[in-house]
Amino acid sequence: MAELWGVDPAEATARVYRASRVPTQYLGGTTHAHQARRRAGLSGALPRVPAVVVADAAAQAAWQAFRATQRRRRLLAIFARMMARFHERHERHWSMGRWECVMCHKRIAAWAWLPHGMVETATALHEECVSRSMWDMVLHHERLARATRSDGGLSS
């Protein structure tokens, strides 16, 4: 691959894109618009930069650490967006054991989350149950996305 871009394989290292100090081992190079949108992270569409062979072990470790950080940021952004939507639709009430959590079926001793204006129906939730279920959903969807990527995008 390095010969394609006029670089000797012995000299091939991770390149730096602009001044971001992010090694550009794989940042695109697709002709399909829907794939380019899917690869867009928190900062919008990525530049179409050719894949570069990383010969240096330190550069490879830096690249893997960068990818892990990007994954954590992406998952945290998804989780924050889902929790923000939940907090828009629910309000916090002091329970003191009045309500039972619909997820874990235990009495809620302190704060309970109820849908706006539906205090009488008592579909209350623990805050811990909500955040745990949101994380489970985020990780489940990421596993599904990873599985479809490894299948080549062919899932029916």
C-alpha positions in Angstrom: 0.0 0.0 0.0 2.8 2.4 0.8 4.3 2.0 -2.7 1.0 3.3 -4.1 1.5 6.6 -2.5 5.2 6.9 -3.4 6.5 6.1 0.0 9.1 3.4 0.7 7.6 0.7 3.0 10.6 1.0 5.3 9.9 4.7 5.8 6.1 4.3 6.2 4.8 5.8 9.5 1.6 7.2 10.6 1.1 10.6 8.9 -0.2 13.7 10.8 -3.2 15.4 9.3 -3.0 19.2 9.6 -1.9 20.1 13.1 -4.2 17.7 14.9 -1.4 15.2 15.7 -3.9 12.4 14.8 -2.3 9.5 12.9 -4.3 9.1 9.7 -4.0 5.3 9.2 -7.6 5.0 8.1 -9.8 8.1 7.7 -12.0 7.4 4.7 -11.2 6.9 1.1 -14.7 5.8 0.1 -16.7 6.7 -2.9 -20.1 5.9 -1.3 -21.8 8.9 0.3 -23.7 6.8 2.9 -20.5 5.1 4.1 -18.8 8.5 4.5 -21.8 9.8 6.6 -21.7 6.7 8.8 -18.0 7.2 9.4 -18.6 10.8 10.5 -17.9 11.2 14.2 -18.4 14.1 16.6 -16.6 16.6 14.3 -18.5 15.9 11.1 -17.3 14.2 7.9 -13.7 13.0 7.9 -11.2 14.0 5.2 -10.6 11.5 2.5 -7.0 10.5 3.3 -5.3 7.4 2.0 -4.6 4.5 4.2 -0.9 4.5 5.3 1.0 1.5 6.5 2.3 1.9 10.1 5.7 0.3 10.4 6.5 1.8 13.9 5.1 -0.1 16.9 4.8 3.2 18.9 2.8 4.7 16.1 0.5 1.7 16.0 0.0 1.9 19.8 -0.7 5.6 19.5 -3.2 4.9 16.7 -5.0 2.2 18.8 -5.2 4.5 21.8 -6.6 7.3 19.6 -9.3 4.9 18.3 -10.2 3.8 21.8 -10.5 7.4 22.9 -12.7 8.2 19.9 -14.9 5.2 20.7 -15.3 6.3 24.3 -16.2 9.8 23.2 -18.7 8.5 20.7 -20.4 6.2 23.3 -20.5 9.0 25.9 -22.1 11.4 23.4 -24.7 8.8 22.5 -25.4 8.2 26.2 -25.6 11.9 27.0 -28.1 12.5 24.1 -30.3 9.6 25.2 -30.3 10.7 28.9 -31.1 14.3 27.8 -34.1 13.0 25.9 -35.2 11.0 28.9 -34.8 14.0 31.2 -36.9 16.1 28.8 -39.8 13.7 29.1 -39.6 12.8 32.8 -39.6 14.7 36.0 -38.1 13.9 39.4 -40.3 13.3 42.4 -39.5 12.6 46.0 -40.8 9.0 46.5 -40.0 8.0 50.1 -41.1 4.4 49.3 -44.4 5.5 47.6 -43.6 4.0 44.2 -42.1 0.8 43.0 -39.5 0.9 40.1 -41.0 -0.7 37.0 -37.6 -2.1 36.0 -36.2 -3.7 39.1 -39.6 -3.9 41.1 -38.0 -2.5 44.3 -39.4 0.4 46.3 -37.8 3.7 45.5 -36.5 5.2 48.8 -35.4 8.6 47.5 -35.8 10.2 44.0 -38.1 8.7 41.4 -38.4 9.6 37.7 -41.9 9.8 36.4 -43.2 10.9 33.0 -44.4 14.5 32.8 -47.9 14.9 34.2 -48.4 11.2 35.0 -47.9 11.1 38.7 -51.1 9.1 39.3 -50.2 6.2 36.9 -46.9 5.7 38.9 -44.6 4.4 36.2 -41.6 5.3 38.4 -38.0 4.5 37.7 -34.8 4.5 39.8 -32.1 6.8 38.4 -29.6 4.0 38.5 -32.0 1.7 36.6 -32.4 4.3 33.9 -28.7 5.0 33.4 -27.8 1.3 33.5 -30.5 0.5 30.8 -29.3 3.4 28.7 -25.7 2.1 28.8 -26.9 -1.4 28.0 -28.8 0.0 25.0 -25.8 2.0 23.8 -23.4 -1.0 24.0 -26.0 -3.3 22.4 -26.4 -1.0 19.4 -22.6 -0.7 19.1 -22.3 -4.5 19.1 -24.9 -4.7 16.4 -23.2 -2.0 14.3 -19.8 -3.8 14.7 -21.4 -7.1 13.7 -22.9 -5.6 10.5 -19.6 -3.9 9.7 -17.8 -7.2 10.0 -20.5 -8.9 7.8 -19.7 -6.3 5.1 -22.9 -4.5 5.7 -25.0 -7.3 4.4 -27.6 -8.1 7.0 -31.2 -9.0 6.2 
